[in-house]
Amino acid sequence: MIKPNKFANKNFLSSLDFSTDEVFHILDLAKNFKNKDLNIDLKNKVLGLIFDKSSTRTRVSFQVAMSRLGGTTIDLNPTTSQIGRGEPIKDTARVLSRYCDVMAIRTFNHSDLEEYAKWSTKPVINALTDLEHPCQVLADFLTIQEEFLDFKDVVLTFIGDGNNVANSLILCGALLGVEVRIACPKGYEPNSLVIDKAYDIYKNKKLLKITNDPNTAVLGSNVLYTDVWTSMGEEKQKEEKDKVFNGFTIDSDLVSKADKDAIILHCLPAYRSKEITDEVIEGKKSKIFQQAENRMHAQQALLSCLLS
């Protein structure tokens, strides 16, 4: 029976914190957890959640994942703790390291997450920052693997804002050798440093494409993926973005240009009729809710490796 391996890096701040083999190991573990072929007992282990941003799937999937592993979770809401009153991160991290065995942090600035990791003696997980969302893409590639069995010749096209999800898809795609295409309006491309890192990893540089034309990007694609156009903290830009992103909606016409067996992904929440139509979300090609479920299984695998 497969067992969790102890990873070289104790933290998971970025998709690049794990090697290609370690990502595949997490995906294998996740499938075993999902099929109920694996039982890991993390009794007496405690997961601390620090969420500066609102959350449904990330919060609940982490709590349920830890519960299924036999551990417990403490929700450290910044509004009801000293975190929200300005206690320095280095103090919070050192104290919580003495109470918790692992911490999952969802915040705005990636540098704050790195500060937690610097001072914590226990593993720190990126539960989302403005730069990356690595836990999300573990579930994404698990879902893709379930549909296509492997990643050979898979083409993943992300349509929308070059945000944290796009950044992590690029990096994890590079590790797995998946062709990733990003279609976004001019000025909304993914982080340039992320793109440079991915090109350094890809053996075939042609597997990463950044374009401003969604119609060309989807041709022959096996996976069409989108996310909200306006991320948390960008509410003042919503009206402007809605105009700029006109033409970047995944609708039945765009889907028809992809591979006939293409699947649809969205990390949710979705604004129907904006970045994706109701028809596509509820269509036969949609694997969006399978993708959402896989957050829990991927995080069981992640936690079991970091705490093994």
HURAWO-V414013 format. One line per field, one symbol per residue. ss: DSSP state (2 for helix, 1 for strand, 0 for the rest). phi: phi as a letter, one per 30 degrees, with the letter a starting at -180 (. if undefined). A space follows every 10 residues. Layout:
ss->???
phi->???
This chain:
ss->0000000000 0100222002 2222222222 2222000000 0000011111 1000002222 2222222200 0111100222 0222200022 2222220000 0111110002 2222222220 0011110000 0002222222 2222222200 0000111110 0002222222 2222220011 1110000000 0222222222 2000222111 1002222000 0011110000 0000222222 2222000001 0222220000 0011110000 0100010222 2000010222 2222222222 22222200
phi->.dbdcdddcd cbcbeddcde ddddddddde dddddicbbc cceidbcccc cdcdacdddd ddddeddddi cbbcccdedb bdedcjdeed deddddddcc cabcbbbddd dddddeddcd cceccdckbd cbbddedddd dddddddcib cdidccccck ddcddeeddd dddddcicdc cccbdejcdd eddddddddd dddcdddcbc bccdddddei dcbcbbbedc dejcedcedd deddcejcdd bddddddded cdccbadidc cdicdadded ecddddcddd ddddedddde ddddddcd
